[in-house]
Amino acid sequence: MIKVLFICHGNICRSTMAQSIMTYLVAQRRLADRFQIASAATSREEIGNPPHYGTVNKLRQEGIPVIPHQAVQMTRADYDKYDLLIGMDGANIRNMINIAGGDPEGKIRKLGTYAGLQRDIADPWYTGNFDDTYRDVMAGCKGLLEECLSELSV
């Protein structure tokens, strides 16, 4: 089983979008029993809140079921619990490393790298552009899934 934790600043926009998209992609391949997928925040600002309405609307527009979720904060224990901790931008990565107390196993990675992006995945909380964020998150999740499948030899 591959355990993936998607992480962004508040856990209501990008990371919940990634959690829903990855869960959908894995289900499409009938591999749900091979993955554990969750999401978290680096901050405490949105703890307990549901996914942002912009994320919900975009996922529904694309026909992707929204995972029921309330924002939670990443913990140091998550580093041991998950195989991959996937952040959305450079600030997320720095905060994730601080929370985890380092990254000795190289588990902390940026989602955009799986899509060949040389930039961060923009936070639609600030940009208001859920379309661009969706495009980048979808591309990243597809690339991540392909890498995971090669490790599973599926």
N, C-alpha and C positions, 0 to 999 in steps of 0.2 A: 504494500500500500504506500502511496505517495501522499504525504501530508503537506498542504500548501496553505500559507497564511498571507493574504493580501493586506497591505498596510498603506494608509494615507494619513493625512493630518487629523481629520475628524471622524472618519469611518462612516460617512453618510453619502458621499458622492463616488469617488473613484474606486475605493477598495470594495465597496458593496456592489458597484457595477461589475468589477472584475470577478468577485465571488459568484454573482449570478451568471455572468457570461461563461466562466470556466465550468461551473456546474452544468450549464446547458450543453456546452461542447462535449463534456465527458459523457453526459447522458445520451447524446446523439450517437456516440461511439459504443454505447452499451458497456461502459467501463466504470459506472458509478461505484461499484464495490471495490475498485482499485485506488480510489482517491478519497481523501478527506480534505475539504475545502472550506476555509473560513476567512474572516476579515477582522481587522482591528484598526485602532487609531494610535498615533504617537502622542496625541494630546488628550486632555480630559474634557475639552470644551463641549462635545456633543454626546457624552456618555448617556446611554439610555434612549437616545433619539432614534427614530426610524430612518430609513433611507430618504434622502432629499427628493422632493417631488419631481425635480428635473431628471434625476436618475431613474425614478420610477416611470415617468412618462416616456423617456427615451427607450427604456427596455421594453415597455409595452408596445411602443410604436414598432419596434423591431421583432416582436413576437417572442421575446425571451422572458420566461417567468422570473419574477422578482423573488429572491430568497427572503423569507420573513427574517427580519434582523433588527436588533437594537445595538447601537454603537457601544463598543467596549474598547478598553485600552490594552495595547500590547503589554505583556509582562516579561520579565527576565526568564520565567519558566517556559514561555513560548519558544524560546530558542532551542531548548531541548526537545520540546513536544513536536515541532514541525521540521520537515526536511528542507523546505524552502520558505524563506520569508521575503516576500516580493513587495518592494516599495515603488512609489510612483514618481518620485523626484529626488533630487540631491538632498534637500532638507530632510525628507523622510528617511533616507538612508543614514544620514548622520544621527538623527534621533533614534533610529532603530538600533544602531551600533551602541549608542549610549545606554539605552534601556537594557540591551542584552549584555552589556559589559564587554563588548568586543565581538568579533566574528571569526574565531579561530578555525571554524570548519568551512568557511566560505559559503554559508547558507543565505546570506543577505545579498539580494540582487535587485536590479531595477527592471521593471516590467518592459520598458521601452526597448531594452537591449534585445529582447526576444523578437522584436519587430524590426530590428535593424535601425532603430531611431537613435540619433546622436543628441537628442534633446529629452527634456522631461515631459511627462504626460501632464498637460495643463489641468489645473484645478478649476472645474466649472463653477465652483462656489464664487470664484473671483471673475472668471471670464464670461460666465453665463452661457458658454458654448458647449452644450452637452453633446452635440453632433460630432465635433472634432475629438472630444474626449472619448466618446464611444468608439470612433474609428480607431484611435490609437490603442485603447484598451482591448478591443476585439483582436487587432493585429498582434498585440503582445500575448494575449491568451492563446491564440492559435499557434504562435511560435513556441510558447512554453509547453503547450500540450504535445507538440511534435517532439520536443526534446525529452519530455517525460516518457512518451511512448517508446522512444528508442531505448531508454533505460529499462523499460519494462519488457522490451523485446516483443511488442505487440504488433 
